[in-house]
């Protein structure tokens, strides 16, 4: 995904990120060698805060690469993008540092979207490919205004009902380095392609840590998946079957009770015009969920019950 | 026992509204405000003497971290009471509630302290709502009165869950199109003590009843300060106006429509004189805080209204948040 990764790193660079200095953060790029590695000259041209490691990987999971990346990190706060094909909007880093000032162990999550009209594993049926995506990206002139990505995107499978419903996972999540250590980094037993359920597992583990009192969502920011033939994001007839084994692995870790993290999110950040439709949709879906929970006399955010901070768990 | 050095001082100005003010003070109490300790903040209650003053013992029972001052005021504006209150504040961050009849939701103070951790000069605005179905100057026309309000407050048991206040309320006149459109003012506004000092505290020229446009003037002044880099709105919190005989919100039966219009014209003239033409603060708000089930309908309508406004501005090729650009421009000029 050399081209997609360069887009992603551009969006993370100080050229694209606002209200932040290059010296405030570092971008660690870890690549498992393939026949299409990133052009390092183009990579380093994106900023002076980029460190790159190309490594040999015999397996098909990114787990070991993640751990290599975590080891390279020098900052007390670490963001993980498990999939290099995800572009981000311009104030992700600014708001993350804001959340870090609120609490050094805050968990910050950026909602996921897919570029294009629908989920990427439906690409063939939609006749959607890298060329059509490139045309869309050109149309919105995203380098001038990264929020225009919302204009050509649809909501991700990880958070299909918006920001007020539990996420299954997050492909751009940020928390303290200590929290990453607390969960033991990336568990390399997740050996399936793409890590299988690894990202879901790490997300939930970070979210239920007792030290993670503050759970932030950035409602006006996003991480946007570019089409690149990823493991679970390409249309194939055996997709369901292929996902079965990773799912059972994940369930085995959680005694068959794995589910999305049900914590009340603290919103942080402005919401620009292009992102309003998703905020409106989120609010609509939230009302439905709350009504259903009310009827069933269930707590809205059961994962919060183990934390000390008061949250809205009243009926 | 008051705290040695609170992080936050909250000013509540009271005049002739005993019952409503006690509700407000309860909503500021450590028992009601969540995720914050009594020692973290102080509440400065300044009352201009009337026939219905508060009882200091009752206040202390509700709010152990309150300091109460009863003063005599010959004028009709709260401006001197506000400046007196500023002098009492010991914390580096100050909240101003110009009207003691406004109850709050339970995490206002927690989120203000969060905003302060992000930026010590943050400006934090809490959106305003009216208890009941309409703006309070229209209450009589809609057969809404203090008895009904009291009944509704009892029904929702607001002391148990303050977010239920949203269930019996309507959007306030200062933010009629919600929280993502420009606010005219905020009746529960927080900024650093330094910022209040920079705007010259409360301008004593605002001598009209209720201060006239004083609160609007202060809100815009704070928002346009060079130091105010972060402007937060709390989308899931609110300040809820209770029906009482307030200057701009009193019952139409007590004030003719003509008198009210006349009074508002006077207010407008004064503020326009100050600003050339006064305009609401058009800065992009940073949302902060959770949004409970009770507040979702307001967030949903806010988002819808924001989209309508953005489309209109796009059609006219107008910036969405012109005051952000104005500030940036003057910043650059000053730097140059």
Interface residues (C-beta under 8 A of the other chain):
Chain A: X98 X101 X102 X164 X219 X220 X264 X265 X266 X267 X268 X269 X270 X271 X272 X273 X276 X277 X279 X280 X283 X284 X286 X287 X290 X294 X300 X309 X310 X311 X312 X314
Chain B: X34 X35 X106 X107 X114 X117 X118 X160 X161 X163 X180 X235 X236 X284 X285 X286 X287 X288 X289 X290 X291 X292 X293 X296 X297 X299 X300 X303 X304 X306 X307 X310 X314 X320
